[in-house]
Amino acid sequence: MTEYMKAEEKLKKRMNELETFYRTTLGREERVIELKQEVNQLLEQLGKNKKYRDYS
């Protein structure tokens, strides 16, 4: 295996790791937004002001 091929394999592995990290991070961010929206809805039902900005 040439040095170029080794470097290419290493780069592909790292790109896969970064893509996985990105998807995981994005999923968490979306869940945080959903939770903030739920908190706002509950506060409104209690007749209180929203705590978080609207993410729509």
N, CA, C and O atoms as a CHARMM CRD file, in Angstrom:
* protein
*
  224
    1    1 MET  N      0.85500  -1.17400   0.00000 PROA 1      0.00000
    2    1 MET  CA     0.00000   0.00000   0.00000 PROA 1      0.00000
    3    1 MET  C      0.90300   1.24000   0.00000 PROA 1      0.00000
    4    1 MET  O      1.83100   1.35000   0.80100 PROA 1      0.00000
    5    2 THR  N      0.61500   2.14200  -0.89200 PROA 2      0.00000
    6    2 THR  CA     1.44700   3.33900  -0.99900 PROA 2      0.00000
    7    2 THR  C      1.10600   4.33700   0.11400 PROA 2      0.00000
    8    2 THR  O      0.06300   4.25000   0.76200 PROA 2      0.00000
    9    3 GLU  N      2.00600   5.26300   0.30300 PROA 3      0.00000
   10    3 GLU  CA     1.77500   6.30900   1.30500 PROA 3      0.00000
   11    3 GLU  C      0.52900   7.11200   0.97600 PROA 3      0.00000
   12    3 GLU  O     -0.21700   7.50700   1.87100 PROA 3      0.00000
   13    4 TYR  N      0.30600   7.35400  -0.31500 PROA 4      0.00000
   14    4 TYR  CA    -0.88200   8.09600  -0.74600 PROA 4      0.00000
   15    4 TYR  C     -2.14900   7.35400  -0.34300 PROA 4      0.00000
   16    4 TYR  O     -3.09200   7.95500   0.17200 PROA 4      0.00000
   17    5 MET  N     -2.16800   6.05300  -0.57700 PROA 5      0.00000
   18    5 MET  CA    -3.35100   5.25500  -0.25400 PROA 5      0.00000
   19    5 MET  C     -3.58300   5.21900   1.25700 PROA 5      0.00000
   20    5 MET  O     -4.72400   5.27100   1.71800 PROA 5      0.00000
   21    6 LYS  N     -2.49900   5.13100   2.02000 PROA 6      0.00000
   22    6 LYS  CA    -2.62400   5.15100   3.48000 PROA 6      0.00000
   23    6 LYS  C     -3.19900   6.47700   3.95600 PROA 6      0.00000
   24    6 LYS  O     -4.07300   6.51100   4.82200 PROA 6      0.00000
   25    7 ALA  N     -2.70100   7.56700   3.38200 PROA 7      0.00000
   26    7 ALA  CA    -3.19300   8.89700   3.75200 PROA 7      0.00000
   27    7 ALA  C     -4.65700   9.05000   3.36200 PROA 7      0.00000
   28    7 ALA  O     -5.44300   9.64200   4.10200 PROA 7      0.00000
   29    8 GLU  N     -5.02100   8.51800   2.20600 PROA 8      0.00000
   30    8 GLU  CA    -6.40300   8.59800   1.74800 PROA 8      0.00000
   31    8 GLU  C     -7.33100   7.82100   2.68000 PROA 8      0.00000
   32    8 GLU  O     -8.41600   8.30200   3.00700 PROA 8      0.00000
   33    9 GLU  N     -6.92700   6.64600   3.10500 PROA 9      0.00000
   34    9 GLU  CA    -7.72400   5.84500   4.04200 PROA 9      0.00000
   35    9 GLU  C     -7.88000   6.56300   5.38400 PROA 9      0.00000
   36    9 GLU  O     -8.96000   6.56800   5.97500 PROA 9      0.00000
   37   10 LYS  N     -6.80600   7.15700   5.84600 PROA 10     0.00000
   38   10 LYS  CA    -6.84400   7.90300   7.10500 PROA 10     0.00000
   39   10 LYS  C     -7.80200   9.08600   7.00200 PROA 10     0.00000
   40   10 LYS  O     -8.56200   9.36200   7.92900 PROA 10     0.00000
   41   11 LEU  N     -7.75800   9.77300   5.87600 PROA 11     0.00000
   42   11 LEU  CA    -8.63500  10.92000   5.64900 PROA 11     0.00000
   43   11 LEU  C    -10.09900  10.47700   5.59700 PROA 11     0.00000
   44   11 LEU  O    -10.96000  11.13300   6.18300 PROA 11     0.00000
   45   12 LYS  N    -10.38900   9.38000   4.90800 PROA 12     0.00000
   46   12 LYS  CA   -11.75900   8.86300   4.83100 PROA 12     0.00000
   47   12 LYS  C    -12.28400   8.50900   6.21800 PROA 12     0.00000
   48   12 LYS  O    -13.43000   8.80800   6.55400 PROA 12     0.00000
   49   13 LYS  N    -11.42800   7.86500   7.02700 PROA 13     0.00000
   50   13 LYS  CA   -11.83800   7.49300   8.38600 PROA 13     0.00000
   51   13 LYS  C    -12.16200   8.74100   9.19800 PROA 13     0.00000
   52   13 LYS  O    -13.17200   8.78600   9.90000 PROA 13     0.00000
   53   14 ARG  N    -11.31300   9.74100   9.10200 PROA 14     0.00000
   54   14 ARG  CA   -11.52800  10.98400   9.85800 PROA 14     0.00000
   55   14 ARG  C    -12.78900  11.69900   9.39000 PROA 14     0.00000
   56   14 ARG  O    -13.53000  12.24300  10.20800 PROA 14     0.00000
   57   15 MET  N    -13.03900  11.70500   8.08800 PROA 15     0.00000
   58   15 MET  CA   -14.25300  12.33500   7.55500 PROA 15     0.00000
   59   15 MET  C    -15.50200  11.63300   8.08800 PROA 15     0.00000
   60   15 MET  O    -16.48400  12.29000   8.43300 PROA 15     0.00000
   61   16 ASN  N    -15.46800  10.31500   8.15700 PROA 16     0.00000
   62   16 ASN  CA   -16.59800   9.56400   8.71200 PROA 16     0.00000
   63   16 ASN  C    -16.82200   9.91500  10.17900 PROA 16     0.00000
   64   16 ASN  O    -17.96300  10.06800  10.61600 PROA 16     0.00000
   65   17 GLU  N    -15.73600  10.04200  10.93800 PROA 17     0.00000
   66   17 GLU  CA   -15.84800  10.42400  12.34500 PROA 17     0.00000
   67   17 GLU  C    -16.47900  11.81000  12.47400 PROA 17     0.00000
   68   17 GLU  O    -17.35300  12.02300  13.31500 PROA 17     0.00000
   69   18 LEU  N    -16.03800  12.74400  11.64700 PROA 18     0.00000
   70   18 LEU  CA   -16.57200  14.10800  11.69900 PROA 18     0.00000
   71   18 LEU  C    -18.04400  14.15400  11.28900 PROA 18     0.00000
   72   18 LEU  O    -18.82600  14.90300  11.87500 PROA 18     0.00000
   73   19 GLU  N    -18.42300  13.36600  10.29700 PROA 19     0.00000
   74   19 GLU  CA   -19.82800  13.32200   9.87400 PROA 19     0.00000
   75   19 GLU  C    -20.70200  12.76100  10.98600 PROA 19     0.00000
   76   19 GLU  O    -21.80100  13.26200  11.22400 PROA 19     0.00000
   77   20 THR  N    -20.22600  11.73100  11.66500 PROA 20     0.00000
   78   20 THR  CA   -20.96700  11.15500  12.78900 PROA 20     0.00000
   79   20 THR  C    -21.11400  12.18100  13.90700 PROA 20     0.00000
   80   20 THR  O    -22.19700  12.32900  14.47200 PROA 20     0.00000
   81   21 PHE  N    -20.04500  12.88600  14.22700 PROA 21     0.00000
   82   21 PHE  CA   -20.08500  13.91600  15.25800 PROA 21     0.00000
   83   21 PHE  C    -21.08200  15.01000  14.88000 PROA 21     0.00000
   84   21 PHE  O    -21.85600  15.46300  15.72300 PROA 21     0.00000
   85   22 TYR  N    -21.06500  15.43400  13.61500 PROA 22     0.00000
   86   22 TYR  CA   -21.96600  16.48100  13.15000 PROA 22     0.00000
   87   22 TYR  C    -23.42200  16.05100  13.30200 PROA 22     0.00000
   88   22 TYR  O    -24.24300  16.81100  13.81500 PROA 22     0.00000
   89   23 ARG  N    -23.74300  14.84000  12.86000 PROA 23     0.00000
   90   23 ARG  CA   -25.12700  14.34700  12.96000 PROA 23     0.00000
   91   23 ARG  C    -25.56400  14.24900  14.41500 PROA 23     0.00000
   92   23 ARG  O    -26.69800  14.59600  14.74600 PROA 23     0.00000
   93   24 THR  N    -24.67900  13.78000  15.28400 PROA 24     0.00000
   94   24 THR  CA   -25.00700  13.66500  16.70300 PROA 24     0.00000
   95   24 THR  C    -25.24800  15.03700  17.31500 PROA 24     0.00000
   96   24 THR  O    -26.21300  15.23400  18.05300 PROA 24     0.00000
   97   25 THR  N    -24.37800  15.97500  17.01000 PROA 25     0.00000
   98   25 THR  CA   -24.51000  17.33200  17.54600 PROA 25     0.00000
   99   25 THR  C    -25.78300  17.99200  17.04700 PROA 25     0.00000
  100   25 THR  O    -26.50000  18.62300  17.82300 PROA 25     0.00000
  101   26 LEU  N    -26.07000  17.85300  15.76400 PROA 26     0.00000
  102   26 LEU  CA   -27.27000  18.44700  15.19500 PROA 26     0.00000
  103   26 LEU  C    -28.51800  17.84500  15.83600 PROA 26     0.00000
  104   26 LEU  O    -29.47300  18.56900  16.12000 PROA 26     0.00000
  105   27 GLY  N    -28.52300  16.55400  16.06300 PROA 27     0.00000
  106   27 GLY  CA   -29.64700  15.89900  16.71600 PROA 27     0.00000
  107   27 GLY  C    -29.88100  16.42700  18.11400 PROA 27     0.00000
  108   27 GLY  O    -31.02400  16.63000  18.52500 PROA 27     0.00000
  109   28 ARG  N    -28.81300  16.64700  18.83900 PROA 28     0.00000
  110   28 ARG  CA   -28.93700  17.19400  20.20000 PROA 28     0.00000
  111   28 ARG  C    -29.49700  18.60200  20.17100 PROA 28     0.00000
  112   28 ARG  O    -30.35200  18.95900  20.98100 PROA 28     0.00000
  113   29 GLU  N    -29.01100  19.39800  19.23500 PROA 29     0.00000
  114   29 GLU  CA   -29.48100  20.78400  19.12500 PROA 29     0.00000
  115   29 GLU  C    -30.97500  20.82300  18.82500 PROA 29     0.00000
  116   29 GLU  O    -31.71200  21.62400  19.40000 PROA 29     0.00000
  117   30 GLU  N    -31.41400  19.95400  17.92500 PROA 30     0.00000
  118   30 GLU  CA   -32.83900  19.89800  17.59600 PROA 30     0.00000
  119   30 GLU  C    -33.65200  19.49600  18.82000 PROA 30     0.00000
  120   30 GLU  O    -34.73800  20.03300  19.04100 PROA 30     0.00000
  121   31 ARG  N    -33.14700  18.56800  19.61200 PROA 31     0.00000
  122   31 ARG  CA   -33.87200  18.12700  20.81000 PROA 31     0.00000
  123   31 ARG  C    -33.94200  19.24800  21.84300 PROA 31     0.00000
  124   31 ARG  O    -34.97300  19.41300  22.49600 PROA 31     0.00000
  125   32 VAL  N    -32.88200  20.01300  22.00300 PROA 32     0.00000
  126   32 VAL  CA   -32.88600  21.14200  22.93500 PROA 32     0.00000
  127   32 VAL  C    -33.94800  22.15500  22.52300 PROA 32     0.00000
  128   32 VAL  O    -34.67300  22.68100  23.36700 PROA 32     0.00000
  129   33 ILE  N    -34.03700  22.42500  21.22600 PROA 33     0.00000
  130   33 ILE  CA   -35.05000  23.36300  20.72300 PROA 33     0.00000
  131   33 ILE  C    -36.45000  22.83800  21.02800 PROA 33     0.00000
  132   33 ILE  O    -37.31700  23.59600  21.46400 PROA 33     0.00000
  133   34 GLU  N    -36.67300  21.54500  20.80100 PROA 34     0.00000
  134   34 GLU  CA   -37.97700  20.95000  21.10100 PROA 34     0.00000
  135   34 GLU  C    -38.31500  21.09100  22.58800 PROA 34     0.00000
  136   34 GLU  O    -39.44700  21.42100  22.94300 PROA 34     0.00000
  137   35 LEU  N    -37.33700  20.84000  23.44500 PROA 35     0.00000
  138   35 LEU  CA   -37.57900  20.95200  24.89000 PROA 35     0.00000
  139   35 LEU  C    -37.90600  22.38100  25.29100 PROA 35     0.00000
  140   35 LEU  O    -38.78200  22.60600  26.12600 PROA 35     0.00000
  141   36 LYS  N    -37.21600  23.34300  24.70900 PROA 36     0.00000
  142   36 LYS  CA   -37.50000  24.74700  25.01300 PROA 36     0.00000
  143   36 LYS  C    -38.91000  25.12100  24.57400 PROA 36     0.00000
  144   36 LYS  O    -39.60200  25.87000  25.26400 PROA 36     0.00000
  145   37 GLN  N    -39.33700  24.60000  23.42200 PROA 37     0.00000
  146   37 GLN  CA   -40.68900  24.86100  22.95500 PROA 37     0.00000
  147   37 GLN  C    -41.71800  24.24900  23.91500 PROA 37     0.00000
  148   37 GLN  O    -42.75100  24.85700  24.19200 PROA 37     0.00000
  149   38 GLU  N    -41.43200  23.05800  24.41400 PROA 38     0.00000
  150   38 GLU  CA   -42.33500  22.41400  25.36600 PROA 38     0.00000
  151   38 GLU  C    -42.43000  23.21000  26.66400 PROA 38     0.00000
  152   38 GLU  O    -43.51300  23.35800  27.22900 PROA 38     0.00000
  153   39 VAL  N    -41.30000  23.71900  27.13200 PROA 39     0.00000
  154   39 VAL  CA   -41.29700  24.54100  28.34400 PROA 39     0.00000
  155   39 VAL  C    -42.15200  25.77900  28.12200 PROA 39     0.00000
  156   39 VAL  O    -42.95700  26.14200  28.98000 PROA 39     0.00000
  157   40 ASN  N    -41.98300  26.42800  26.97600 PROA 40     0.00000
  158   40 ASN  CA   -42.78700  27.61100  26.66100 PROA 40     0.00000
  159   40 ASN  C    -44.27700  27.29000  26.65000 PROA 40     0.00000
  160   40 ASN  O    -45.08100  28.06200  27.17200 PROA 40     0.00000
  161   41 GLN  N    -44.65100  26.16200  26.06200 PROA 41     0.00000
  162   41 GLN  CA   -46.05900  25.77100  26.01200 PROA 41     0.00000
  163   41 GLN  C    -46.61800  25.55000  27.41600 PROA 41     0.00000
  164   41 GLN  O    -47.73100  25.97500  27.72600 PROA 41     0.00000
  165   42 LEU  N    -45.84100  24.88700  28.25100 PROA 42     0.00000
  166   42 LEU  CA   -46.29000  24.64800  29.62600 PROA 42     0.00000
  167   42 LEU  C    -46.44400  25.95800  30.39100 PROA 42     0.00000
  168   42 LEU  O    -47.40700  26.14000  31.13600 PROA 42     0.00000
  169   43 LEU  N    -45.49100  26.86700  30.20500 PROA 43     0.00000
  170   43 LEU  CA   -45.57700  28.16600  30.87100 PROA 43     0.00000
  171   43 LEU  C    -46.81400  28.92500  30.41400 PROA 43     0.00000
  172   43 LEU  O    -47.50500  29.53900  31.22700 PROA 43     0.00000
  173   44 GLU  N    -47.09700  28.88600  29.11600 PROA 44     0.00000
  174   44 GLU  CA   -48.28600  29.56500  28.60100 PROA 44     0.00000
  175   44 GLU  C    -49.55700  28.96200  29.18700 PROA 44     0.00000
  176   44 GLU  O    -50.49700  29.68900  29.51000 PROA 44     0.00000
  177   45 GLN  N    -49.59200  27.65500  29.32400 PROA 45     0.00000
  178   45 GLN  CA   -50.75700  26.99300  29.90700 PROA 45     0.00000
  179   45 GLN  C    -50.96200  27.41200  31.35900 PROA 45     0.00000
  180   45 GLN  O    -52.08500  27.41600  31.86300 PROA 45     0.00000
  181   46 LEU  N    -49.87400  27.76000  32.01800 PROA 46     0.00000
  182   46 LEU  CA   -49.95600  28.21800  33.40500 PROA 46     0.00000
  183   46 LEU  C    -50.20800  29.72600  33.49000 PROA 46     0.00000
  184   46 LEU  O    -50.29600  30.29000  34.58000 PROA 46     0.00000
  185   47 GLY  N    -50.32300  30.36700  32.32400 PROA 47     0.00000
  186   47 GLY  CA   -50.58400  31.80600  32.30000 PROA 47     0.00000
  187   47 GLY  C    -49.34100  32.63800  32.55100 PROA 47     0.00000
  188   47 GLY  O    -49.43700  33.78600  32.98400 PROA 47     0.00000
  189   48 LYS  N    -48.18700  32.07600  32.28600 PROA 48     0.00000
  190   48 LYS  CA   -46.93000  32.79800  32.51500 PROA 48     0.00000
  191   48 LYS  C    -46.27500  33.13500  31.17400 PROA 48     0.00000
  192   48 LYS  O    -46.64000  32.60400  30.12500 PROA 48     0.00000
  193   49 ASN  N    -45.30500  34.03100  31.24900 PROA 49     0.00000
  194   49 ASN  CA   -44.57400  34.43200  30.04300 PROA 49     0.00000
  195   49 ASN  C    -43.62600  33.33500  29.58900 PROA 49     0.00000
  196   49 ASN  O    -43.12600  32.54400  30.38800 PROA 49     0.00000
  197   50 LYS  N    -43.39400  33.31000  28.27000 PROA 50     0.00000
  198   50 LYS  CA   -42.43700  32.37100  27.71600 PROA 50     0.00000
  199   50 LYS  C    -41.04900  32.66400  28.25900 PROA 50     0.00000
  200   50 LYS  O    -40.69700  33.81300  28.52400 PROA 50     0.00000
  201   51 LYS  N    -40.28100  31.62000  28.41600 PROA 51     0.00000
  202   51 LYS  CA   -38.92200  31.77900  28.92500 PROA 51     0.00000
  203   51 LYS  C    -37.90700  31.84000  27.77100 PROA 51     0.00000
  204   51 LYS  O    -36.87300  32.49900  27.88400 PROA 51     0.00000
  205   52 TYR  N    -38.20900  31.15200  26.67000 PROA 52     0.00000
  206   52 TYR  CA   -37.28100  31.04500  25.55100 PROA 52     0.00000
  207   52 TYR  C    -37.85200  31.70300  24.30700 PROA 52     0.00000
  208   52 TYR  O    -39.06700  31.79800  24.13300 PROA 52     0.00000
  209   53 ARG  N    -36.94700  32.15700  23.44600 PROA 53     0.00000
  210   53 ARG  CA   -37.39700  32.79900  22.20500 PROA 53     0.00000
  211   53 ARG  C    -38.05700  31.76300  21.30300 PROA 53     0.00000
  212   53 ARG  O    -37.86800  30.56000  21.47600 PROA 53     0.00000
  213   54 ASP  N    -38.82600  32.24300  20.34900 PROA 54     0.00000
  214   54 ASP  CA   -39.52800  31.37100  19.41600 PROA 54     0.00000
  215   54 ASP  C    -38.55800  30.91000  18.32500 PROA 54     0.00000
  216   54 ASP  O    -37.91100  31.72900  17.67200 PROA 54     0.00000
  217   55 TYR  N    -38.46700  29.60600  18.13800 PROA 55     0.00000
  218   55 TYR  CA   -37.54100  29.04000  17.16900 PROA 55     0.00000
  219   55 TYR  C    -38.19300  28.68500  15.84000 PROA 55     0.00000
  220   55 TYR  O    -37.55800  28.02900  15.01400 PROA 55     0.00000
  221   56 SER  N    -39.43300  29.09200  15.60400 PROA 56     0.00000
  222   56 SER  CA   -40.12900  28.71700  14.36500 PROA 56     0.00000
  223   56 SER  C    -39.55900  29.39100  13.15900 PROA 56     0.00000
  224   56 SER  O    -40.03900  29.17400  12.04600 PROA 56     0.00000
